[in-house]
Amino acid sequence: MRAIRCHAYTGPKDLRLEDVPDPVPGPGQVLIAVEACGLGFVDGLHVQGKYQVKIPLPFTPGSEAAGRVIALGAGAPAELMGKRVAGFVMGGGLAEKALMPAGGCAIMPEDFDPTAAAAALINYGTAIYGFEDCGRLEAGESVLVLGASGGVGMAAIDVARGMGAYVVAAASSDDKRRAALARGAHKAVDYTQADWRNALTEALEGRGLDVVYDPVSGAWSEAAFRSLAPGGRHLVIGFASGEIAKLPLNLALLKRASLVGVDWGGHVRAHAGEGPRLTRRLMELAAQGKISPRADSVHKLAEAPAVIASMLARKMIGKPVVTPQA
Ligand SMILES: NC(=O)c1ccc[n+]([C@@H]2O[C@H](COP(=O)([O-])OP(=O)(O)OC[C@H]3O[C@@H](n4cnc5c(N)ncnc54)[C@H](OP(=O)(O)O)[C@@H]3O)[C@@H](O)[C@H]2O)c1
């Protein structure tokens, strides 16, 4: 089968499309024909060996996949055979076939678009876990999404809107702000401007700021935290700026505000069943028409290294998905 292979932690430029033997499912695993694999900033970290969990070399990147089950390992439930599933794979998704833990497979409705499933798995799982479980977001509250036109940001806009929040998107260019507004943000601000907190105040139209969704960090984190209303929650999602912000803790006291770490991957690894629960919840919200998960761009397998490079260079808009069978 064809697969993208990483032989050194030297970044996307050294990724190769190669012919490799088909993986063989071990106990408790299934083999899927990968119809779609979502890409995220995290894949750029994996291929540089910069993520908190290092995947041993050589490996195939790609952590979220959707496809049809074509073989079962020992002990995998027979009813999964032939089903279309979506799930988390710790590497392996950028290939024509991939292994998935049977316990992590969420069965998809036959008519659910696999590119939407692969686009949604991690980013919507993170947004649903972040807003519902960690941030206790309520309808009518306001949300600021940093890095709003990225894959994580776009999912956050859609989920927060679906929960009835007023959403302000922060992004660095006109094109990115337009994309965030098209995804459903009520207002967008240019957070590269020195006075962007004034623009945020205007965009909130008299509301306080209840929740910050922060996949970017750096200097933006403290500025956003300072903008919170009393009782606000700042959700720490990621560090796409490459800089881990430090926060004076007196701000938390003065604001009676919370800083909450949101780690979807850590949560689903620590609690068996949570991955599929969050995926079922996203299918449920999608079926109710409250959210519209989708891929923002679809790419061939050979294009995956360039897509990862583009994310690392801050050039990508939205969530890219690769379709390895195309
Ligand atoms: N906590 C979790 O469970 C979880 C789950 C998934 C992902 N994440 C993390 O969330 C972060 C975002 O992931 P993503 O897939 O949404 O990435 P992405 O699509 O590349 O978006 C990241 C956004 O960050 C902004 N940014 C600011 N400085 C940047 C820089 N120096 N380089 C690149 N982007 C920069 C960019 O927007 P502007 O140009 O508008 O500033 C960009 O749109 C990553 O750190 C990822 O590891 C966390």
The ligand as a Gaussian input file, in Angstrom:
#p B3LYP/6-31G(d) Opt

LIG

0 1
 N       -5.859000      20.713000      23.459000
 C       -6.191000      19.831000      22.546000
 O       -6.787000      18.817000      22.859000
 C       -5.829000      20.124000      21.114000
 C       -6.463000      19.438000      20.070000
 C       -6.105000      19.761000      18.768000
 C       -5.131000      20.706000      18.516000
 N       -4.514000      21.344000      19.558000
 C       -3.512000      22.384000      19.333000
 O       -4.175000      23.548000      18.826000
 C       -3.231000      24.340000      18.100000
 C       -3.836000      24.764000      16.769000
 O       -3.963000      23.629000      15.937000
 P       -4.637000      23.740000      14.467000
 O       -4.648000      22.374000      13.922000
 O       -5.854000      24.564000      14.513000
 O       -3.534000      24.589000      13.712000
 P       -3.744000      25.580000      12.480000
 O       -4.893000      25.130000      11.661000
 O       -2.401000      25.716000      11.841000
 O       -4.162000      26.964000      13.176000
 C       -3.331000      27.611000      14.092000
 C       -3.597000      29.102000      14.044000
 O       -2.695000      29.716000      14.961000
 C       -2.353000      30.998000      14.494000
 N       -0.910000      31.236000      14.679000
 C       -0.375000      32.261000      15.398000
 N        0.957000      32.218000      15.364000
 C        1.302000      31.170000      14.591000
 C        2.548000      30.621000      14.171000
 N        3.719000      31.169000      14.558000
 N        2.541000      29.529000      13.371000
 C        1.383000      28.959000      12.999000
 N        0.146000      29.434000      13.370000
 C        0.108000      30.532000      14.163000
 C       -2.722000      31.062000      13.000000
 O       -3.737000      32.055000      12.854000
 P       -3.383000      33.591000      12.605000
 O       -2.478000      33.677000      11.417000
 O       -4.720000      34.185000      12.380000
 O       -2.713000      34.084000      13.864000
 C       -3.307000      29.697000      12.680000
 O       -4.494000      29.800000      11.911000
 C       -1.960000      23.510000      17.993000
 O       -1.043000      23.960000      18.974000
 C       -2.428000      22.099000      18.305000
 O       -1.392000      21.292000      18.820000
 C       -4.849000      21.059000      20.850000

